[in-house]
Amino acid sequence: MEAQAKTRIEPSIGDPKAIQQTVESSPRYKARIAGVFEFLEGTVFTFGQVVILGKIVVSSDAAATAHNILANETLYRLGFAATVVGVICHIVWVFLFFDLFKPVSRNISILAAFVMLVGCAVQAVTSLLYFAPLLILGEGSSLSAFTAEQSQALTLFFLKLNGEAFDLYLIFFGFWCVLTGYLIFRSAFLPRILGVLLAIDGLGWMIFLSPPLAIALFPFIAIASGVSELPLMVWLLVRGVNAQRWSEQASEAGVRAY
C-alpha cells in the first residue's frame, strides 16, 4: 500500500504540467512587478523633481526661492526623499526589464540596462543637488561667511544645476526607450506597436541634447510620452507578458526561465 501511495504521489511532484505552469507564471509575474516599480518611480520622482520644485523654485528670483524653501522645509525634504525613492525603484525595474528581454537579445538587453543604470546615476546626482540648498540655507551652515544674497544665489545655482542634470537624465532615458522599443518589437510576447511607440518616444526625449529645441517641442514630446509609456505600463500591470511565447523564445535563445 505504501509503495502504491508513493507511486501515486511521485508523478504529481514531478508533473510536467505543474512545472510548466510555474515556469509560465514567472515572466508574467516579473512583468507585472516591473510595471509596479515603473509606476512608483515615475510617480514619486516626478512628484519630487517636477511638482514640488515647480511650486518652490522661482527661476528669476533667488531670494524668493530661498524663502520658499525655508517656509516649506518639510515639503522640500519630502520632495528630496521622493527623488531618492524614485532612483531605488528605477534600479529595480531596470533589472526586471533586462531579465524579461534577455530571450530577445542578451546583448541589446545588457546595453539597455547599462544605459539606464547610467541614467539612474544621473538621477542620483539630481537628488544630491536637490539637497544642497538645505545645507546652504540651514542654521550653522559652514557657508555662514557668505552674505544672505550670496547664499540665496548659490541655492538657485544648485537648483539650476539640478535642472540641467535632469535634462541629461532624459537623454539617457530616451536612448533606453529606443533600445527597449526595439526589443519589444522583436519580442514574441508583447504587442509590437508598443515597441514602435516607445522608440518614437525615446527619440523625442533625446531631443534634450538641445534643451532649447526640446523646450520648443515639449508639447509633442509629452504627447509621444503619454501614448507610449502609459500604455506599456498599463499593459505590464494588467496583462504582463504572454508567458507561453516568452518561454518558447527563451528556449530558442537558450535562456533559463528563472
KOLVO-604924 format. One record per residue (C-alpha): residue in one letter; x, y, z. Coordinates in nm, 4 decimals. Example, Ala and Ser with C-alpha at 12.3 -4.5 7.8 and 13.67 -1.06 7.14 Angstrom:
+------+----------+----------+----------+
! type !       c1 !       c2 !       c3 !
+------+----------+----------+----------+
!    A !   1.2300 !  -0.4500 !   0.7800 !
!    S !   1.3670 !  -0.1060 !   0.7140 !
+------+----------+----------+----------+
//
This chain:
+------+----------+----------+----------+
! type !       c1 !       c2 !       c3 !
+------+----------+----------+----------+
!    M !   0.0000 !   0.0000 !   0.0000 !
!    E !   0.2826 !   0.2400 !   0.0904 !
!    A !   0.4592 !   0.1685 !  -0.2385 !
!    Q !   0.1387 !   0.2266 !  -0.4283 !
!    A !   0.0860 !   0.5573 !  -0.2459 !
!    K !   0.4379 !   0.6665 !  -0.3410 !
!    T !   0.3661 !   0.5692 !  -0.6991 !
!    R !   0.0591 !   0.7919 !  -0.6995 !
!    I !   0.2305 !   1.0849 !  -0.5246 !
!    E !   0.5644 !   1.0980 !  -0.7080 !
!    P !   0.4229 !   1.1750 !  -1.0528 !
!    S !   0.2349 !   1.4726 !  -0.9086 !
!    I !   0.5581 !   1.6117 !  -0.7617 !
!    G !   0.7305 !   1.5966 !  -1.0985 !
!    D !   0.4195 !   1.6648 !  -1.3008 !
!    P !   0.5407 !   1.8372 !  -1.6229 !
!    K !   0.2191 !   2.0342 !  -1.6443 !
!    A !   0.2655 !   2.1736 !  -1.2933 !
!    I !   0.6276 !   2.2619 !  -1.3706 !
!    Q !   0.5259 !   2.4332 !  -1.6939 !
!    Q !   0.2586 !   2.6366 !  -1.5142 !
!    T !   0.5197 !   2.7509 !  -1.2609 !
!    V !   0.7630 !   2.8495 !  -1.5370 !
!    E !   0.4948 !   3.0331 !  -1.7314 !
!    S !   0.3785 !   3.2310 !  -1.4301 !
!    S !   0.7310 !   3.3604 !  -1.3616 !
!    P !   0.7767 !   3.6025 !  -1.6579 !
!    R !   0.4212 !   3.7306 !  -1.6226 !
!    Y !   0.4780 !   3.7959 !  -1.2535 !
!    K !   0.8087 !   3.9702 !  -1.3231 !
!    A !   0.6463 !   4.1846 !  -1.5910 !
!    R !   0.3741 !   4.2975 !  -1.3518 !
!    I !   0.6275 !   4.3738 !  -1.0781 !
!    A !   0.8281 !   4.5724 !  -1.3346 !
!    G !   0.5111 !   4.7671 !  -1.4141 !
!    V !   0.4547 !   4.8367 !  -1.0440 !
!    F !   0.8063 !   4.9726 !  -0.9926 !
!    E !   0.7887 !   5.1706 !  -1.3167 !
!    F !   0.4694 !   5.3328 !  -1.1902 !
!    L !   0.6213 !   5.4041 !  -0.8482 !
!    E !   0.9387 !   5.5506 !  -0.9961 !
!    G !   0.7534 !   5.7726 !  -1.2383 !
!    T !   0.5109 !   5.8913 !  -0.9708 !
!    V !   0.7430 !   5.9647 !  -0.6794 !
!    F !   1.0341 !   6.1034 !  -0.8813 !
!    T !   0.8065 !   6.3327 !  -1.0808 !
!    F !   0.6382 !   6.4425 !  -0.7580 !
!    G !   0.9709 !   6.5475 !  -0.6078 !
!    Q !   1.1557 !   6.6742 !  -0.9132 !
!    V !   0.8731 !   6.8400 !  -1.1053 !
!    V !   0.5741 !   6.9070 !  -0.8797 !
!    I !   0.7446 !   7.0211 !  -0.5597 !
!    L !   1.0304 !   7.2090 !  -0.7249 !
!    G !   0.7765 !   7.3662 !  -0.9582 !
!    K !   0.5968 !   7.5125 !  -0.6571 !
!    I !   0.9114 !   7.6306 !  -0.4770 !
!    V !   1.1647 !   7.7440 !  -0.7366 !
!    V !   1.1334 !   8.0933 !  -0.8838 !
!    S !   1.3878 !   8.0777 !  -1.1645 !
!    S !   1.4462 !   8.4520 !  -1.1825 !
!    D !   1.4391 !   8.5288 !  -0.8092 !
!    A !   1.6966 !   8.3697 !  -0.5788 !
!    A !   1.5591 !   8.5417 !  -0.2667 !
!    A !   1.2046 !   8.4179 !  -0.3306 !
!    T !   1.3314 !   8.0655 !  -0.3970 !
!    A !   1.5306 !   8.0603 !  -0.0722 !
!    H !   1.2303 !   8.1936 !   0.1184 !
!    N !   1.0047 !   7.9257 !  -0.0293 !
!    I !   1.2472 !   7.6505 !   0.0709 !
!    L !   1.2727 !   7.7693 !   0.4319 !
!    A !   0.8990 !   7.8342 !   0.4588 !
!    N !   0.8193 !   7.4864 !   0.3225 !
!    E !   1.1155 !   7.2916 !   0.4549 !
!    T !   0.9149 !   6.9786 !   0.5407 !
!    L !   0.7635 !   6.9683 !   0.1939 !
!    Y !   1.1046 !   7.0272 !   0.0394 !
!    R !   1.2578 !   6.7407 !   0.2397 !
!    L !   0.9683 !   6.5200 !   0.1316 !
!    G !   1.0493 !   6.6062 !  -0.2283 !
!    F !   1.4133 !   6.5091 !  -0.1746 !
!    A !   1.3080 !   6.1773 !  -0.0180 !
!    A !   1.0748 !   6.1143 !  -0.3122 !
!    T !   1.3587 !   6.1545 !  -0.5625 !
!    V !   1.5769 !   5.9092 !  -0.3695 !
!    V !   1.2950 !   5.6513 !  -0.3536 !
!    G !   1.2399 !   5.7081 !  -0.7241 !
!    V !   1.6017 !   5.6196 !  -0.8022 !
!    I !   1.5740 !   5.2972 !  -0.5991 !
!    C !   1.2529 !   5.1965 !  -0.7778 !
!    H !   1.4163 !   5.2759 !  -1.1102 !
!    I !   1.7099 !   5.0433 !  -1.0448 !
!    V !   1.4677 !   4.7616 !  -0.9612 !
!    W !   1.2674 !   4.7862 !  -1.2810 !
!    V !   1.5812 !   4.8256 !  -1.4928 !
!    F !   1.6942 !   4.4799 !  -1.3799 !
!    L !   1.3460 !   4.3339 !  -1.4234 !
!    F !   1.3273 !   4.4676 !  -1.7805 !
!    F !   1.6726 !   4.3224 !  -1.8500 !
!    D !   1.5570 !   3.9834 !  -1.7252 !
!    L !   1.2391 !   3.9962 !  -1.9329 !
!    F !   1.4098 !   4.0822 !  -2.2607 !
!    K !   1.7131 !   3.8521 !  -2.2419 !
!    P !   1.5367 !   3.5992 !  -2.4685 !
!    V !   1.5068 !   3.8626 !  -2.7427 !
!    S !   1.8686 !   3.9800 !  -2.7446 !
!    R !   2.1003 !   3.9427 !  -2.4488 !
!    N !   2.3478 !   4.1972 !  -2.5862 !
!    I !   2.0874 !   4.4676 !  -2.6508 !
!    S !   1.9288 !   4.3959 !  -2.3124 !
!    I !   2.2663 !   4.4411 !  -2.1418 !
!    L !   2.3269 !   4.7648 !  -2.3333 !
!    A !   1.9805 !   4.8972 !  -2.2414 !
!    A !   2.0347 !   4.8106 !  -1.8746 !
!    F !   2.3784 !   4.9752 !  -1.8741 !
!    V !   2.2433 !   5.2919 !  -2.0370 !
!    M !   1.9629 !   5.3178 !  -1.7848 !
!    L !   2.1881 !   5.2479 !  -1.4876 !
!    V !   2.3975 !   5.5450 !  -1.6007 !
!    G !   2.0687 !   5.7361 !  -1.6156 !
!    C !   1.9936 !   5.6248 !  -1.2600 !
!    A !   2.3349 !   5.7558 !  -1.1528 !
!    V !   2.2484 !   6.0917 !  -1.3081 !
!    Q !   1.9145 !   6.0809 !  -1.1239 !
!    A !   2.1083 !   6.0272 !  -0.8014 !
!    V !   2.3154 !   6.3368 !  -0.8806 !
!    T !   1.9957 !   6.5378 !  -0.9229 !
!    S !   1.8940 !   6.4230 !  -0.5739 !
!    L !   2.2264 !   6.5409 !  -0.4317 !
!    L !   2.1858 !   6.8794 !  -0.5989 !
!    Y !   1.8266 !   6.8856 !  -0.4695 !
!    F !   1.9520 !   6.8518 !  -0.1126 !
!    A !   2.2334 !   7.1084 !  -0.1423 !
!    P !   2.0128 !   7.4171 !  -0.0757 !
!    L !   1.9154 !   7.2764 !   0.2648 !
!    L !   2.2844 !   7.2617 !   0.3583 !
!    I !   2.3459 !   7.6129 !   0.2283 !
!    L !   2.0471 !   7.7759 !   0.3957 !
!    G !   2.0437 !   7.5693 !   0.7143 !
!    E !   2.1395 !   7.7135 !   1.0502 !
!    G !   2.5005 !   7.6541 !   1.1416 !
!    S !   2.5974 !   7.6133 !   0.7774 !
!    S !   2.9708 !   7.6122 !   0.7029 !
!    L !   2.8869 !   7.8767 !   0.4443 !
!    S !   2.7865 !   8.1246 !   0.7145 !
!    A !   3.0653 !   8.3556 !   0.5971 !
!    F !   2.8596 !   8.4198 !   0.2860 !
!    T !   2.6125 !   8.7047 !   0.2826 !
!    A !   2.2420 !   8.6239 !   0.2629 !
!    E !   2.2376 !   8.7329 !  -0.1015 !
!    Q !   2.5327 !   8.5083 !  -0.1832 !
!    S !   2.3740 !   8.2069 !  -0.0107 !
!    Q !   2.0489 !   8.2675 !  -0.1964 !
!    A !   2.2304 !   8.2950 !  -0.5293 !
!    L !   2.4232 !   7.9743 !  -0.4568 !
!    T !   2.0967 !   7.7991 !  -0.3701 !
!    L !   1.9419 !   7.8952 !  -0.7024 !
!    F !   2.2630 !   7.7934 !  -0.8814 !
!    F !   2.2450 !   7.4402 !  -0.7396 !
!    L !   1.8777 !   7.4106 !  -0.8324 !
!    K !   1.9573 !   7.5174 !  -1.1875 !
!    L !   2.2301 !   7.2538 !  -1.1961 !
!    N !   1.9656 !   7.0101 !  -1.0767 !
!    G !   1.7548 !   7.1028 !  -1.3786 !
!    E !   2.0494 !   7.0571 !  -1.6159 !
!    A !   2.1242 !   6.7154 !  -1.4654 !
!    F !   1.7593 !   6.6175 !  -1.5067 !
!    D !   1.7745 !   6.7140 !  -1.8762 !
!    L !   2.0845 !   6.4949 !  -1.9092 !
!    Y !   1.8971 !   6.2062 !  -1.7484 !
!    L !   1.6177 !   6.2431 !  -2.0052 !
!    I !   1.8703 !   6.1833 !  -2.2849 !
!    F !   1.9768 !   5.8515 !  -2.1323 !
!    F !   1.6131 !   5.7635 !  -2.0713 !
!    G !   1.5361 !   5.8386 !  -2.4351 !
!    F !   1.8169 !   5.6100 !  -2.5539 !
!    W !   1.6845 !   5.3370 !  -2.3246 !
!    C !   1.3368 !   5.3814 !  -2.4736 !
!    V !   1.4748 !   5.3366 !  -2.8267 !
!    L !   1.6627 !   5.0197 !  -2.7299 !
!    T !   1.3710 !   4.8757 !  -2.5334 !
!    G !   1.1292 !   4.9684 !  -2.8109 !
!    Y !   1.3446 !   4.7617 !  -3.0468 !
!    L !   1.3414 !   4.4693 !  -2.8017 !
!    I !   0.9623 !   4.4864 !  -2.7662 !
!    F !   0.9232 !   4.4962 !  -3.1462 !
!    R !   1.1441 !   4.1884 !  -3.1820 !
!    S !   0.9759 !   4.0038 !  -2.8956 !
!    A !   0.7055 !   3.7421 !  -2.9365 !
!    F !   0.5385 !   3.8157 !  -2.6030 !
!    L !   0.4362 !   4.1846 !  -2.6220 !
!    P !   0.2447 !   4.3789 !  -2.8900 !
!    R !   0.4834 !   4.5234 !  -3.1485 !
!    I !   0.3005 !   4.8558 !  -3.1576 !
!    L !   0.4139 !   4.9208 !  -2.8005 !
!    G !   0.7734 !   4.8917 !  -2.9172 !
!    V !   0.7227 !   5.1293 !  -3.2098 !
!    L !   0.5583 !   5.3907 !  -2.9890 !
!    L !   0.8265 !   5.3601 !  -2.7202 !
!    A !   1.1063 !   5.4036 !  -2.9746 !
!    I !   0.9397 !   5.7187 !  -3.1093 !
!    D !   0.9025 !   5.8430 !  -2.7525 !
!    G !   1.2730 !   5.7798 !  -2.6948 !
!    L !   1.3705 !   5.9864 !  -2.9979 !
!    G !   1.1610 !   6.2672 !  -2.8518 !
!    W !   1.3420 !   6.2606 !  -2.5158 !
!    M !   1.6784 !   6.2516 !  -2.6911 !
!    I !   1.5993 !   6.5943 !  -2.8352 !
!    F !   1.7083 !   6.7210 !  -2.4923 !
!    L !   2.0581 !   6.7055 !  -2.6419 !
!    S !   1.9476 !   7.0544 !  -2.7449 !
!    P !   1.7422 !   7.1861 !  -2.4498 !
!    P !   1.6096 !   7.4977 !  -2.6308 !
!    L !   1.4768 !   7.2813 !  -2.9142 !
!    A !   1.3343 !   7.0303 !  -2.6650 !
!    I !   1.1533 !   7.3077 !  -2.4765 !
!    A !   1.0062 !   7.4354 !  -2.8027 !
!    L !   0.8888 !   7.0865 !  -2.8991 !
!    F !   0.7945 !   6.9757 !  -2.5490 !
!    P !   0.4157 !   6.9542 !  -2.6150 !
!    F !   0.4862 !   6.6969 !  -2.8881 !
!    I !   0.7363 !   6.5117 !  -2.6678 !
!    A !   0.4795 !   6.4973 !  -2.3875 !
!    I !   0.2155 !   6.3574 !  -2.6242 !
!    A !   0.4582 !   6.0915 !  -2.7506 !
!    S !   0.5356 !   6.0025 !  -2.3898 !
!    G !   0.1693 !   5.9733 !  -2.2970 !
!    V !   0.0757 !   5.7460 !  -2.5870 !
!    S !   0.3730 !   5.5125 !  -2.5376 !
!    E !   0.4876 !   5.4918 !  -2.1761 !
!    L !   0.1402 !   5.4835 !  -2.0222 !
!    P !   0.0024 !   5.2038 !  -2.2465 !
!    L !   0.3163 !   4.9968 !  -2.1864 !
!    M !   0.2905 !   5.0400 !  -1.8110 !
!    V !  -0.0804 !   4.9548 !  -1.8086 !
!    W !  -0.0184 !   4.6507 !  -2.0291 !
!    L !   0.2504 !   4.5228 !  -1.7928 !
!    L !   0.0324 !   4.5813 !  -1.4865 !
!    V !  -0.2807 !   4.4212 !  -1.6323 !
!    R !  -0.1596 !   4.1616 !  -1.8834 !
!    G !   0.2060 !   4.1119 !  -1.8052 !
!    V !   0.3586 !   3.9181 !  -2.0947 !
!    N !   0.2454 !   3.6169 !  -2.2927 !
!    A !   0.4170 !   3.3594 !  -2.0729 !
!    Q !   0.3988 !   3.0727 !  -2.3218 !
!    R !   0.5570 !   3.2751 !  -2.6005 !
!    W !   0.8170 !   3.4121 !  -2.3573 !
!    S !   0.9102 !   3.0568 !  -2.2583 !
!    E !   0.9286 !   2.9490 !  -2.6227 !
!    Q !   1.1521 !   3.2424 !  -2.7156 !
!    A !   1.3658 !   3.1842 !  -2.4069 !
!    S !   1.4031 !   2.8181 !  -2.5011 !
!    E !   1.5075 !   2.9091 !  -2.8567 !
!    A !   1.7641 !   3.1567 !  -2.7206 !
!    G !   1.8905 !   2.9137 !  -2.4597 !
!    V !   1.7867 !   3.1408 !  -2.1708 !
!    R !   1.6822 !   2.9848 !  -1.8425 !
!    A !   1.3252 !   3.0612 !  -1.7384 !
!    Y !   1.4330 !   3.1615 !  -1.3879 !
+------+----------+----------+----------+
//
